C-alpha cells in the first residue's frame, strides 16, 4: 500500500523566505525516511529538509534559488506504509500470556550496554560545538540520538547518501572515542577574545564554502595522522612537450596545463601503489581498495577552495583531461558545480604553482588517504656526472594518512611519480 503525501518545510524558527541552495532529489527518485530532500540556507546555518517516509518522489514543487518559509510545499511523495505492519504484528504477539515474560527478558539486557557509554561519555567525548552541530548534514532523529550520547556532529564523518550522517556513524564515533581513537576529544578550546578592546575591527561572515569546508578540514586534521613527504621532479622535457602540444590542445578548446599531466601521472602511480587508491572503512580495521581512478583537484574560487573530480581519469587522454579541467574550473568559479561533480574522489591534487611557494603541507581530503601538493617549478643546477646543467624542477609535497601509508611507501610513491613525470612520452601516448 502507498499513500500520497505532501512534504512541506517544517518548523525552521522565525525565518521567512529562506533560500533553497540545493535540491537533492527529482521526480521518480526513491528516498528513505530521513534522507535529505532539499537544503535551505539562512544567515546563520544551512539545514536539510528530510523525508518523513520511505517512498517515491512524484512531483517537485521547488527548485534551486527559490525562497520558502515554514509550510511551503516541497514535493509530493508516494509514501510506503509497510512500516506500520510490523508494529501490529508485535502488538498481537505480545497479547498471549506466555509471551510477556520472554519479551521482558529479551529487552532487559538492552539498556545495560548503553549505560557505560552514557556514563563515560562526559569525561571522554568533546563538548558540543553548537555552531558546527547545527550545520551538520544529519536528520532530526540522528540529531536527537547524538544529543542523547553527547556527540558533537561537527566531528562525525557521514557515510550516508551525499555524506549524510547516519546513526551508525554516530555509533562508530562513540566507539572510536571509547577505544581511545582519534576523535579529537579533550582538545582545549581556543580562548574567546574581544578584539575590539584593542582597536577598531570589522566583522565579515565566512563564505558558505568556508563555513562548510572548515569543520571538514578540522575533522580531517584531527582524525588523520598527517605526515608530508617532500620531493622534486625533473619536468624539463615535460614542459617542452607541453608547449609543443599546446596548438593541438587549442583545436579542441583545451588549455594544456601542467595539472593535466599531473592527473595522468598520478593515475599511473596509483596503479603501481594501490594503497594510495584506498580508504579505511568506518571500523578502521579494513582497507577498501578502489578499482576506479577519480582524481580531485583544488579549484580556487572567489568564495574559497572547492574540489571538483575528474572521473575515470585512467580512460582519458591528457587532452581530454585538460578540457575537463578547464570546464570544471570554470563551473567552480561561477558557483555552478553539481554535487556529483565533487564526489567520489580517490586522490586529490592541490597545485599552487601558479601562485608561488616552494613547499607546503596539504590536508588529506578524508576519507582519501593521500593528497599531492605542487608548488612553483624553478630552474636549478643539476650535476650530470660531468658538469652542472640547468633543469626545470617541480616541488612535490605528498601528505598521507600514516595509519595506511608508511614513510617508505610515501618515498617510493613520490620517487616513482617523479620518474613518470620526467618520462613524458608515457603520458601523451
C-alpha positions as MATLAB code, in Angstrom:
seq = 'XXXXXXXXXXXXXXXXXXXXXXXXXXXXXXXXXXXXXXXXXXXXXXXXXXXXXXXXXXXXXXXXXXXXXXXXXXXXXXXXXXXXXXXXXXXXXXXXXXXXXXXXXXXXXXXXXXXXXXXXXXXXXXXXXXXXXXXXXXXXXXXXXXXXXXXXXXXXXXXXXXXXXXXXXXXXXXXXXXXXXXXXXXXXXXXXXXXXXXXXXXXXXXXXXXXXXXXXXXXXXXXXXXXXXXXXXXXXXXXXXXXXXXXXXXXXXXXXXXXXXXXXXXXXXXXXXXXXXXXXXXXXXXXXXXXXXXXXXXXXXXXXXXXXXXXXXXXXXXXXXXXXXXXXXXXXXXXXXXXXXXXXXXXXXXXXXXXXXXXXXXXXXXXXXXXXXXXXXXXXXXXXXXXXXXXXXXXXXXXXXXXXXXXXXXXXXXXXXXXXXXXXXXXXX';
ca = [
       0.000    0.000    0.000;
       1.077    3.554   -0.680;
      -0.388    6.948    0.026;
       0.230   10.357   -1.465;
       1.802   12.806    0.987;
       2.607   16.489    0.622;
       6.030   17.181    2.155;
       6.267   20.712    3.467;
       9.002   22.832    5.038;
       8.971   22.045    8.785;
       9.406   24.486   11.651;
      12.571   26.495   10.878;
      12.226   29.040   13.632;
      11.191   32.558   12.758;
      12.916   32.580    9.381;
      10.955   33.662    6.310;
      11.844   33.495    2.609;
      14.782   31.150    3.151;
      16.941   30.318    0.111;
      16.832   26.833   -1.403;
      20.517   26.251   -2.160;
      20.356   22.589   -3.225;
      17.713   20.158   -4.460;
      18.914   16.620   -3.827;
      16.127   14.622   -5.494;
      13.958   14.675   -8.607;
      10.676   13.171   -9.697;
      10.953    9.386   -9.838;
      13.700    9.106   -7.197;
      13.217    6.625   -4.377;
      14.018    8.003   -0.927;
      14.357    6.576    2.560;
      12.989    8.128    5.701;
      15.331   10.919    6.922;
      17.050   11.245    3.512;
      17.709   14.882    2.658;
      15.356   16.336    0.051;
      16.461   19.971   -0.184;
      18.969   22.171    1.615;
      17.999   25.564    2.961;
      20.368   28.340    3.996;
      19.620   31.126    6.437;
      22.028   33.829    7.511;
      23.039   31.537   10.380;
      23.182   27.987    9.071;
      22.397   25.506    6.331;
      19.811   22.824    7.054;
      18.207   19.909    5.250;
      14.521   19.133    4.911;
      14.334   15.347    5.446;
      11.843   12.884    4.012;
       9.230   11.858    6.593;
       8.679    8.461    4.945;
      10.165    5.875    2.613;
       8.727    6.349   -0.837;
       8.983    7.707   -4.371;
       9.080   11.359   -5.380;
       6.072   12.043   -7.605;
       6.386   15.780   -8.207;
       8.847   18.517   -7.218;
       7.453   21.885   -6.207;
      10.698   23.808   -5.606;
      13.973   24.366   -7.395;
      17.370   25.777   -6.513;
      17.140   29.533   -5.988;
      13.545   29.510   -4.735;
      12.647   31.086   -1.400;
      10.491   29.154    1.062;
       9.052   29.505    4.557;
       7.555   27.149    7.109;
       4.681   25.268    5.479;
       5.853   25.776    1.890;
       5.210   22.713   -0.288;
       8.484   20.938   -1.183;
       7.274   17.907   -3.121;
       4.582   15.283   -3.444;
       5.662   11.854   -2.188;
       4.139    8.452   -2.794;
       4.850    7.127    0.674;
       5.135    3.460    1.593;
       3.045    2.190    4.501;
       4.991   -1.005    5.081;
       6.424    0.233    8.376;
       3.005    0.060   10.059;
       2.634   -3.721    9.621;
       5.445   -4.886   11.926;
       4.068   -2.789   14.787;
       0.668   -4.515   14.593;
       2.348   -7.904   14.462;
       4.391   -7.089   17.543;
       1.282   -5.998   19.439;
      -0.526   -9.205   18.530;
       2.458  -11.284   19.503;
       2.607   -9.579   22.866;
      -1.064  -10.297   23.593;
      -0.839  -14.000   24.548;
       0.041  -14.554   28.181;
       3.127  -16.754   27.596;
       4.835  -14.009   25.542;
       5.401  -11.158   28.051;
       7.993  -12.994   30.096;
      10.352  -13.816   27.193;
       9.842  -10.312   25.795;
      10.854   -8.774   29.069;
      13.919  -10.997   29.223;
      14.876  -10.101   25.685;
      14.595   -6.373   26.278;
      16.133   -6.256   29.713;
      19.792   -6.557   28.594;
      19.486   -3.693   26.051;
      19.931   -0.793   28.476;
      22.981   -2.441   30.029;
      25.485   -1.768   27.228;
      24.081    1.741   26.843;
      24.789    2.714   30.430;
      28.591    2.573   30.321;
      28.602    4.749   27.184;
      26.428    7.481   28.647;
      28.280    7.475   31.966;
      31.741    7.649   30.451;
      30.889    9.979   27.569;
      31.022   13.251   29.524;
      34.585   12.588   30.637;
      35.771   11.422   27.208;
      33.715   12.984   24.440;
      34.482   16.595   23.462;
      31.912   19.216   24.322;
      29.403   20.028   21.578;
      30.199   22.930   19.284;
      26.681   24.236   18.787;
      27.511   26.198   15.645;
      29.096   23.151   13.989;
      26.358   20.835   15.278;
      23.649   22.961   13.677;
      25.376   22.806   10.277;
      25.980   19.046   10.342;
      24.412   17.069    7.494;
      22.054   14.887    9.557;
      18.330   14.288   10.031;
      16.275   15.090   13.139;
      16.339   11.532   14.525;
      20.132   11.346   14.213;
      20.489   14.760   15.840;
      18.352   13.584   18.769;
      20.384   10.386   19.056;
      23.648   12.380   19.012;
      22.317   14.713   21.716;
      21.453   11.763   23.916;
      25.020   10.454   23.646;
      26.660   13.874   23.859;
      28.237   13.570   20.399;
      29.291   16.682   18.501;
      28.054   16.008   14.951;
      30.526   18.501   13.502;
      33.248   15.941   14.316;
      31.468   12.974   12.714;
      32.083   11.889    9.116;
      28.922   10.876    7.252;
      28.697    7.648    5.259;
      25.093    8.091    4.103;
      23.754    9.491    0.883;
      25.637   12.642   -0.160;
      27.766   12.466    3.011;
      24.754   12.457    5.313;
      25.470   11.386    8.902;
      23.501    8.286    9.865;
      23.033    6.585   13.231;
      25.801    4.056   12.535;
      28.264    6.928   12.014;
      27.424    8.295   15.470;
      27.879    4.843   16.992;
      31.228    4.405   15.240;
      32.366    7.798   16.535;
      31.458    6.905   20.122;
      33.164    3.531   19.747;
      36.346    5.196   18.487;
      36.374    7.591   21.432;
      35.748    4.821   23.957;
      38.632    2.847   22.453;
      40.937    5.848   22.539;
      40.571    6.528   18.806;
      41.381    9.824   17.118;
      38.128   11.679   17.556;
      39.734   14.816   18.869;
      38.304   14.527   22.388;
      39.933   16.541   25.119;
      41.345   19.217   22.818;
      41.459   22.587   24.581;
      39.333   25.293   23.044;
      40.835   28.464   21.639;
      40.044   31.206   24.162;
      37.458   33.783   23.092;
      38.957   37.261   22.749;
      37.196   40.606   22.437;
      39.417   42.062   19.734;
      37.542   45.374   19.781;
      39.131   46.243   23.103;
      42.457   46.664   21.326;
      41.268   48.771   18.421;
      38.828   49.101   15.564;
      37.625   45.843   13.982;
      35.297   44.771   11.189;
      33.353   41.502   11.247;
      32.510   39.766    7.970;
      30.783   36.387    7.660;
      32.692   33.485    6.152;
      31.574   32.391    2.711;
      29.282   29.382    2.569;
      32.096   27.263    1.107;
      34.406   28.100    4.014;
      31.669   27.520    6.581;
      31.076   24.057    5.175;
      34.692   23.082    4.465;
      36.085   24.421    7.755;
      34.640   21.719   10.049;
      35.523   19.030    7.500;
      39.133   20.197    7.298;
      39.349   20.353   11.089;
      37.886   16.861   11.368;
      40.401   15.547    8.808;
      43.319   17.231   10.554;
      42.292   15.948   13.996;
      41.339   12.415   12.944;
      44.025   11.687   10.341;
      47.666   11.378   11.484;
      49.290   13.502    8.785;
      52.838   13.147    7.510;
      54.199   15.022    4.472;
      56.864   13.729    2.094;
      58.700   16.391    0.042;
      60.397   15.634   -3.264;
      61.280   17.150   -6.654;
      60.514   16.066  -10.195;
      62.535   16.991  -13.271;
      59.921   18.317  -15.708;
      62.288   19.872  -18.255;
      61.188   17.552  -21.063;
      57.574   17.636  -19.944;
      57.455   21.421  -20.200;
      58.970   21.335  -23.690;
      56.423   18.732  -24.763;
      53.564   20.681  -23.208;
      54.478   23.792  -25.191;
      54.828   21.764  -28.400;
      51.358   20.234  -27.929;
      49.662   23.482  -26.987;
      48.343   24.146  -30.505;
      46.826   20.646  -30.675;
      45.007   21.295  -27.409;
      43.756   24.649  -28.660;
      41.960   22.875  -31.516;
      39.614   21.139  -29.062;
      39.221   24.211  -26.885;
      41.501   22.926  -24.120;
      44.237   24.709  -22.215;
      47.043   22.216  -21.796;
      48.392   22.945  -18.314;
      50.851   21.083  -16.132;
      47.918   19.914  -13.997;
      46.615   17.726  -16.827;
      49.932   15.850  -16.894;
      49.918   15.595  -13.086;
      46.481   13.955  -13.170;
      47.652   11.480  -15.802;
      50.883   10.726  -13.931;
      49.035   10.301  -10.626;
      46.833    7.606  -12.140;
      49.940    5.700  -13.217;
      51.375    5.986   -9.702;
      48.096    4.908   -8.071;
      48.053    1.774  -10.220;
      51.591    0.985   -9.104;
      50.810    1.684   -5.419;
      47.161    0.634   -4.801;
      47.285    1.516   -1.080;
      47.150    5.157   -2.167;
      43.902    4.445   -4.049;
      42.173    3.036   -0.972;
      40.247    4.207    2.099;
      39.814    2.902    5.623;
      36.354    1.512    6.321;
      34.379    3.029    9.254;
      35.675    0.360   11.651;
      39.270    1.307   10.912;
      40.083   -2.397   10.563;
      39.921   -2.835    6.785;
      41.110   -1.106    3.622;
      38.662   -0.534    0.773;
      40.613   -0.766   -2.500;
      39.032    1.180   -5.370;
      39.143   -0.221   -8.885;
      38.359    3.176  -10.384;
      40.539    6.289  -10.639;
      38.721    9.546   -9.852;
      41.150   12.438   -9.307;
      40.120   15.572   -7.424;
      41.814   18.921   -7.897;
      41.642   22.037   -5.748;
      39.987   24.878   -7.655;
      40.418   28.432   -6.397;
      37.178   30.452   -6.444;
      36.227   33.887   -5.095;
      34.439   32.176   -2.184;
      37.124   29.628   -1.327;
      38.542   26.318   -2.478;
      36.378   23.535   -3.891;
      37.493   20.144   -5.183;
      35.919   19.033   -8.487;
      36.635   15.452   -9.527;
      37.856   14.075  -12.858;
      36.007   10.753  -13.105;
      37.684    7.695  -14.674;
      40.856    9.635  -15.420;
      42.574    6.390  -16.417;
      40.389    6.158  -19.539;
      41.093    9.699  -20.789;
      43.899   11.245  -22.786;
      45.864   14.187  -21.463;
      43.932   16.402  -23.905;
      40.563   15.162  -22.642;
      41.688   15.690  -19.069;
      42.843   19.215  -19.906;
      39.463   20.023  -21.449;
      37.570   18.659  -18.434;
      39.840   20.510  -16.009;
      39.048   23.781  -17.751;
      35.304   23.117  -17.848;
      35.089   22.114  -14.177;
      37.280   25.020  -13.046;
      35.015   27.471  -14.909;
      31.900   25.967  -13.314;
      33.586   26.181   -9.898;
      34.340   29.887  -10.345;
      30.737   30.513  -11.409;
      29.340   28.503   -8.499;
      27.625   26.060  -10.865;
      29.268   22.784   -9.838;
      26.841   19.933   -9.209;
      27.150   17.804   -6.092;
      28.139   14.693   -8.062;
      30.962   16.638   -9.712;
      32.631   16.961   -6.299;
      32.122   13.406   -5.066;
      33.842   10.050   -5.414;
      37.455   11.246   -5.404;
      40.220    8.689   -4.790;
      43.208   11.056   -4.680;
      43.496   14.853   -4.747;
      45.951   17.351   -6.209;
      46.429   20.867   -4.866;
      48.519   22.902   -7.287;
      49.762   26.296   -6.107;
      52.422   26.580   -8.779;
      50.738   29.491  -10.492;
      50.848   31.486   -7.256;
      54.234   30.581   -5.831;
      55.889   28.871   -2.890;
      58.469   26.140   -2.558;
      56.614   23.553   -0.417;
      53.564   23.160    1.827;
      51.645   20.541    3.813;
      48.189   19.965    2.255;
      45.473   18.419    4.439;
      44.349   14.955    3.383;
      40.857   15.068    1.872;
      39.458   12.250    4.060;
      38.333    9.552    3.505;
      41.053    9.627    0.867;
      44.451    8.636    2.270;
      46.761   10.990    0.350;
      46.917   14.348   -1.378;
      49.606   15.753   -3.668;
      50.685   19.355   -3.206;
      52.516   21.067   -6.073;
      54.468   24.316   -5.800;
      56.114   26.572   -8.387;
      58.742   24.977  -10.613;
      62.146   26.629  -10.963;
      65.417   26.190  -12.823;
      68.129   24.533  -10.737;
      71.674   23.344  -11.473;
      71.867   19.570  -11.854;
      75.142   17.594  -11.888;
      75.035   15.065  -14.747;
      78.386   13.467  -13.911;
      80.496   15.839  -15.954;
      79.031   19.282  -15.435;
      76.150   21.259  -13.985;
      73.233   21.707  -16.382;
      70.013   23.697  -15.889;
      66.906   21.572  -15.227;
      63.344   22.648  -14.505;
      62.455   21.127  -11.123;
      58.926   20.803   -9.721;
      58.484   20.672   -5.899;
      56.109   17.932   -4.722;
      54.533   17.709   -1.245;
      52.688   14.449   -0.565;
      50.620   14.402    2.639;
      49.338   10.981    3.656;
      47.403    9.098    6.340;
      50.060    7.370    8.429;
      47.548    4.719    9.564;
      47.527    3.387    5.995;
      50.801    4.542    4.454;
      54.265    4.494    5.994;
      57.200    6.741    5.181;
      58.961    4.219    2.967;
      55.867    3.763    0.786;
      55.424    7.532    0.508;
      59.041    7.986   -0.579;
      58.658    5.229   -3.179;
      55.460    6.852   -4.438;
      56.991   10.303   -4.966;
      60.120    8.781   -6.494;
      58.007    6.783   -8.944;
      55.788    9.787   -9.683;
      58.855   11.933  -10.376;
      60.126    9.319  -12.805;
      56.777    9.200  -14.636;
      56.757   12.993  -14.960;
      60.299   13.026  -16.320;
      59.455   10.403  -18.976;
      56.717   12.425  -20.611;
      56.186   10.154  -23.615;
      54.212    7.713  -21.493;
      51.754   10.467  -20.600;
      50.821   11.511  -24.139;
      50.611    8.138  -25.887;
];
